């Protein structure tokens, strides 16, 4: 009944055909303990001191579909409530495993934020094993080229991208210290910093990196991710000191006959 009610509630924004895709839905999780914020001027230790961020303009679609924009605007409001006193707000998105659409959700969320001209937004590629973007900001693979960031003009002057630094690209490791150093170097320039994180169960970097963010959002592909897998991912992040704020259910499908939509 819950799924049917949710589908009916979204029917006005969804397609009239059976099984049509709908925007991601956001669900909160029980609160976890928060971490102490890193001062904006804090210097990183270890290898983080050697990372020099090279920020480039971020490219994205000119306009998001209205239903996607509505859902992600709701996500922004929820995160603002959870992170009221954080400036910049640093949020990391990750999934349990690859292929759940994390990078697409991150790109769309960053664009949603940038639609507000008062905000300065930075998207950070945190995939050390398989970077999502090249050093110049272009998609790293053909699959990514078909994503919202592929082959388009910059969406706004207030939306930037921090690709994985070349030194870390060669090492294929992104330590919390390195991430802390990168964030400390650019934090004063932005209102939001959105981290595109690696899969929690496939990358040893993922859970520790969550501690460097003010909060973590877990992306879940509808119909694919099993509950034990999600539970394990959330537990890994929390054990590493990360604060899990909630989940995004991606690639949902409304399982209601088409004739019901036509009568609404």
N, C-alpha and C positions, 0 to 999 in steps of 0.2 A: 504493500500500500504506500509506503514512503516513496518509492521510486515513481509510482504512478502519480502521486500528488505533486511531486517535484516536476514531473514532465508536464502535467496540466498547468502548473503555475508558469512554466516557461513557454507554453505553447504559442503565445502571441508572437514570440521572437524566433520561433523555430520554423523549419520547413514543414509543409503540409504532408510530405510523404513519410511513410513508415520507415523507422530506423535512421532518420536524418541526424547529422552531427549537430551538437549544441556546444556553447561555450563552456570553458572549465568552471566547475563549481568549487567554492571554498568552504571548508569545514574546519572549525577550531578544534584543537586538542586540549586536554587538561594542561593547565599552566605548569611550567617547570621553573626552577630557580633561575634568577637572572645572574649575569656576570657583571663585574666591574667594567665600566667603559674605559677605553684607552684614551688618554688626553690627546687632543689633536696634534700637539707638538711632540709626542713621544717618539723617541728613536728606537728602531728595532735593534735586536741583538743578532749575532751570528750572521748567516748569509743574507738576512733581510737587509742589512746595511748596503749590500752590493747591488740591490735591485733599483734600477732607475726607470720609473714608469715612462712609457712613450705613448701618450694619449693621441688618438686619432678620431676624426668624426665618425659617428655611427650611422650606417645606412639602414633604412627600414621602409615599409610601405607608406605611401602618402596618407592613407586613411584606413583605420581598422573598421571592420563590420560593427554596426551599432550594438549588437548583442554581446560581442566580445568586449567592446569598450565598456559597456554597462557592468559586466561581471568583474572586469579588472579594476574599474573605478571603485566598486564595492570592496575589492581586496585592498586597494590603497587606503580607504577609510578605516578598514579593520586594523591595518598595520599602523596607521597613524594613532589610533586609540591605544594600541598595545605598546607603542614606542613614543609616547607623547613628548618626553623630554629629551629625545635623542636628536642631535643635529651634528653631522648628517645622520640620517637613518641608514644603517648598513644591514641589508637583508640578503641572505643566501638562499637560493633555490637549488634543490637537489632531488634526485630520484633514487629509488632502491637499486635499479639496474638501468642499463643503457636502453635507448629506444622508447622512452616514455614521454618524450616531447618536452623535456625541461628547457632546452635552448629556445624553442618556439615560445613557450610561456614567458620566459625571461625577456625575450626581445619584445613581445607584445606588452608586457607590463612596463618595461622601460619606456616604450613609446607612449603608453597611456599617461605615465607621469609627465613626460616631456610635452604633452598636449597643454599642460599648464605652463604658460611662459614665465611664471614667477619661479619655477623650480629649475635647478641645475642638476642634471642626472648623469651618472656614470655607470656603464655596464662593464663588468670585469670578467674576463675569461679566466676561469680557475681550473681548466682541464689540462693538467700537466701531461698525462699520458696521451691524450688525443685532443689537442687544442681545437677549439671551434672556429677560430679566426686566425688568419695569417698576421704577420707583423704590421702590415699596412691596413688591417681591418677588414680585408676581404674574407669571405667564407673559406674555411680550410679544405672542404670537400665538396664534391658535386652535390651531395645530398643537402648540405647546408646552403648551397647556392639557391635551392628552391625554397628555402625558409624565408621568414619575413625580412631577414637582413640581406637577402641576396640580390645584387645587381640593381639597387635602387639608389636614388639621391638621398643625402642626409635628411632625416625627417624634421630636424630642428637644430638651431644653433646651440640649444641648451642640452643636447644629448650627445654624449661622447662614449668612446669605447677604449678600454685598456686591454689590449691583447696580452697574452702571456709573454713576459720578457724573454729575449733570446737566450740568456744564460740559463733560465729555468726550462726553456723549451729543449735545450740540449741535455739537461740533467734529467728531464722527465719526472721531476719531483717538485712539488710546491709545498714547502713547509709552512707552518703557522707563522714562524718568524719572518719569512719572506713576504707573506701576505700582509702581516702587520706593518712591515716597512713600506710596502707599496701604498697601503691605505693611509698611513701617517703622512706620506709625502703629498697626497692629493686631497685629503679630507676637507681642508678648509675651503676648497673651491666648489663643493657640491652640497646639495640638500639631501640627495638620495644616492646611495651606492648600492647597486644590485649585482650580486655575485652569481654567475652561472657555474654552479658547482658540479663536480663529477659524481657518478653513481656511488652511493654509500657502501654497497656490497661489492663493488668492483675496483675501487680505488682506496688505497690506504690513506690518502690525503684527505678524503672527504670529511669524515667525522671530526678530526682535529681542526680543520678549517672552519667548521661551524662555530667554534668558540670565538673566532675573530669577528663574527658578525653579531649584531644586536639581537638577531632572531633568524630562525631557519624555517623555510616553508618547504614541505615535502610534496613533490609532484607524483601523482599516482595515475597510471593509465587505466581507465575503466575497463573491466572485463579481463585484465591481464595480471595485475599485481595481486598476489594472494595476501590475506591478512597476516599470516606468520612472517612473510617477507617484509611487509610494511612495519610490523611490530619490531622486528629485529633492527631495521634501519633507524627507526626512531630511538630505540634503546642505545644504539651505537653513538648517535649524535649526542644524546643526553649524558652518557657516560664520559664522553670527551669534554663535557662542559658547555655544549651548545644548548640554546633555548629554542625548543620547537614550538612555533606559534600556531601551526595548523597544517592542513593539507589542501592541495588543489587537485580535484578530480578532473583529469584531462581526457579528451576524446570520448565524452559521454555520448550515448545514443538513446534516443527516446523510443521505448518499446511500447508504443500505443498505436493501434490501427489508424490508418489515415482518415477514415470516416469520422473519427472523434475530432480530429483537428478541423475538419471542414465544418463541423457543427458549432465550433467555438467562435 
